[in-house]
């Protein structure tokens, strides 16, 4: 099942229920819904009965591992649910089609990633030398808004901005998802 922007409203209660992030049936995720999964995990992180159910699909486990999904979810206290992901082997060679989940806890983290990973990613996505600075500035502005509007009063115990992006030529989409903080959709 594709867990994507166009379908999440129909399957929201199947994916996010009873303090659980249930990705078991997922065969494809776009950055928007992966960001939503991150935000729901932040929302549920302090519940004693929280759960994370990883996809059955081995290709999706490899994809999540390549995105460094396990790093963010370990930070969010979901370590006990990540055993299948920790056993998954992936080639950690740079892959500009996938931008790992970037959790920028401080504004300096965001600035450093804007000038390196995010710029390189936009060039690889096919933006030219005029478009790339505009796209990078847009992500920077969104990220700065996260810090400007939440600094000192984060809605949860998790601070910062989460940045996700990907380009999948098989799905014929090159969408990037901007920064979101703990404020909810």
C-alpha positions as CSV (number, residue, x, y, z in Angstrom):
1,X,0.0,0.0,0.0
2,X,1.3,3.4,-0.9
3,X,1.3,5.7,2.1
4,X,1.4,9.1,0.3
5,X,-0.1,12.5,0.4
6,X,-3.0,11.6,-1.9
7,X,-4.0,8.6,0.2
8,X,-3.1,9.4,3.8
9,X,-6.5,11.0,4.5
10,X,-8.2,7.7,3.6
11,X,-5.9,5.5,5.7
12,X,-4.9,7.9,8.5
13,X,-6.7,5.8,11.2
14,X,-5.0,2.6,9.9
15,X,-1.5,4.1,10.1
16,X,-1.8,6.2,13.2
17,X,-3.9,4.6,16.0
18,X,-3.8,3.9,19.7
19,X,-0.4,5.7,20.1
20,X,1.0,3.6,17.2
21,X,2.8,4.4,14.0
22,X,1.8,1.4,11.9
23,X,3.9,1.2,8.7
24,X,3.6,-2.6,8.3
25,X,1.6,-2.5,5.0
26,X,3.7,0.3,3.5
27,X,5.2,-0.4,0.1
28,X,5.9,3.3,-0.7
29,X,6.2,6.5,1.3
30,X,6.6,10.0,0.1
31,X,8.5,12.7,2.1
32,X,5.3,14.3,3.2
33,X,3.8,11.2,4.8
34,X,7.3,10.2,6.2
35,X,7.3,13.7,7.9
36,X,3.9,13.0,9.2
37,X,5.0,9.7,10.7
38,X,8.0,11.5,12.3
39,X,5.6,14.1,13.8
40,X,3.2,11.4,15.1
41,X,6.1,9.6,16.6
42,X,7.1,12.8,18.4
43,X,3.5,13.2,19.6
44,X,3.3,9.6,20.9
45,X,6.9,9.3,22.3
46,X,6.1,9.8,26.0
47,X,3.2,7.3,26.0
48,X,3.9,4.1,27.8
49,X,2.0,2.0,25.3
50,X,3.5,3.6,22.2
51,X,4.3,1.3,19.2
52,X,6.1,1.4,16.0
53,X,5.4,-1.2,13.4
54,X,7.9,-1.4,10.6
55,X,7.0,-2.4,7.0
56,X,7.0,-6.1,6.1
57,X,8.5,-5.2,2.7
58,X,12.3,-5.7,2.8
59,X,12.7,-3.0,0.1
60,X,11.0,-0.5,2.4
61,X,13.1,-1.5,5.3
62,X,16.2,-0.9,3.2
63,X,14.7,2.5,2.1
64,X,14.1,3.5,5.8
65,X,17.6,2.4,6.8
66,X,19.1,4.5,3.9
67,X,17.0,7.5,5.2
68,X,18.5,7.0,8.7
69,X,15.0,6.5,10.0
70,X,16.4,4.5,12.9
71,X,18.6,7.4,14.1
72,X,15.7,9.7,14.6
73,X,13.4,7.1,16.0
74,X,16.1,5.9,18.4
75,X,16.4,9.5,19.6
76,X,12.6,9.5,20.0
77,X,12.8,6.4,22.4
78,X,11.6,3.8,19.9
79,X,14.8,1.7,20.0
80,X,13.0,-1.5,21.0
81,X,10.9,-1.4,17.8
82,X,13.9,-1.0,15.5
83,X,15.5,-4.4,15.6
84,X,14.4,-5.4,12.1
85,X,15.8,-2.2,10.8
86,X,19.1,-2.5,12.7
87,X,19.6,-6.0,11.0
88,X,19.0,-4.5,7.5
89,X,22.2,-4.0,5.5
90,X,22.3,-1.1,3.0
91,X,25.0,0.5,1.0
92,X,25.8,3.8,2.7
93,X,27.2,5.3,-0.5
94,X,25.9,8.8,-1.0
95,X,22.6,8.6,-2.9
96,X,21.5,12.0,-4.0
97,X,18.0,10.7,-4.8
98,X,17.4,10.2,-1.1
99,X,18.0,12.8,1.5
100,X,18.2,11.2,4.9
101,X,15.9,12.5,7.6
102,X,17.6,15.6,8.8
103,X,16.7,16.6,12.4
104,X,18.1,20.0,12.9
105,X,18.0,20.6,16.6
106,X,19.6,24.0,16.4
107,X,19.6,26.7,13.8
108,X,23.3,26.1,13.2
109,X,22.5,22.5,12.2
110,X,20.0,23.8,9.6
111,X,22.5,26.3,8.2
112,X,25.3,23.7,7.9
113,X,23.0,21.3,6.0
114,X,21.6,24.0,3.7
115,X,25.1,24.9,2.5
116,X,26.0,21.3,1.8
117,X,23.5,18.4,1.6
118,X,20.5,20.3,0.6
119,X,22.2,22.3,-2.1
120,X,23.7,19.2,-3.6
121,X,20.4,17.4,-3.4
122,X,18.6,20.2,-5.4
123,X,21.3,20.1,-8.1
124,X,20.8,16.4,-8.4
125,X,17.1,16.8,-8.6
126,X,17.7,18.8,-11.8
127,X,17.5,22.4,-10.6
128,X,19.8,24.8,-12.5
129,X,22.1,27.4,-11.0
130,X,19.3,29.9,-10.8
131,X,16.6,27.6,-9.4
132,X,18.8,25.9,-6.7
133,X,19.5,29.0,-4.7
134,X,15.8,29.9,-4.7
135,X,14.8,26.4,-3.5
136,X,17.6,26.3,-0.9
137,X,16.5,29.7,0.3
138,X,12.9,28.5,0.6
139,X,13.9,25.5,2.7
140,X,16.1,27.9,4.8
141,X,13.2,30.3,5.3
142,X,10.9,27.5,6.4
143,X,13.5,26.2,8.8
144,X,14.2,29.6,10.2
145,X,10.4,30.1,10.7
146,X,10.4,26.9,12.8
147,X,13.1,28.3,15.1
148,X,11.7,31.8,15.1
149,X,8.2,30.8,16.1
150,X,9.0,28.0,18.5
151,X,12.3,28.8,20.2
152,X,11.8,28.6,23.9
153,X,8.3,27.3,23.6
154,X,8.5,24.0,21.7
155,X,5.1,22.2,21.7
156,X,6.8,19.0,22.8
157,X,10.0,17.9,24.4
158,X,11.6,17.5,21.0
159,X,12.9,20.7,19.5
160,X,14.0,21.5,16.0
161,X,13.1,21.1,12.3
162,X,12.8,17.9,10.4
163,X,13.7,18.0,6.7
164,X,12.9,15.2,4.3
165,X,13.2,15.0,0.5
166,X,13.6,12.5,-2.2
167,X,13.4,12.0,-6.0
168,X,12.2,8.7,-7.3
169,X,12.5,8.3,-11.1
170,X,10.3,5.2,-10.9
171,X,7.5,7.2,-9.3
172,X,8.2,10.1,-11.6
173,X,8.1,12.6,-8.8
174,X,10.7,14.9,-7.4
175,X,9.0,16.6,-4.6
176,X,10.7,17.9,-1.5
177,X,9.1,18.3,1.8
178,X,10.1,21.4,3.8
179,X,10.8,21.8,7.4
180,X,8.2,21.2,10.1
181,X,8.6,21.4,13.8
182,X,6.5,20.0,16.6
183,X,3.5,22.1,15.6
184,X,0.9,19.9,14.1
185,X,-0.7,19.8,10.7
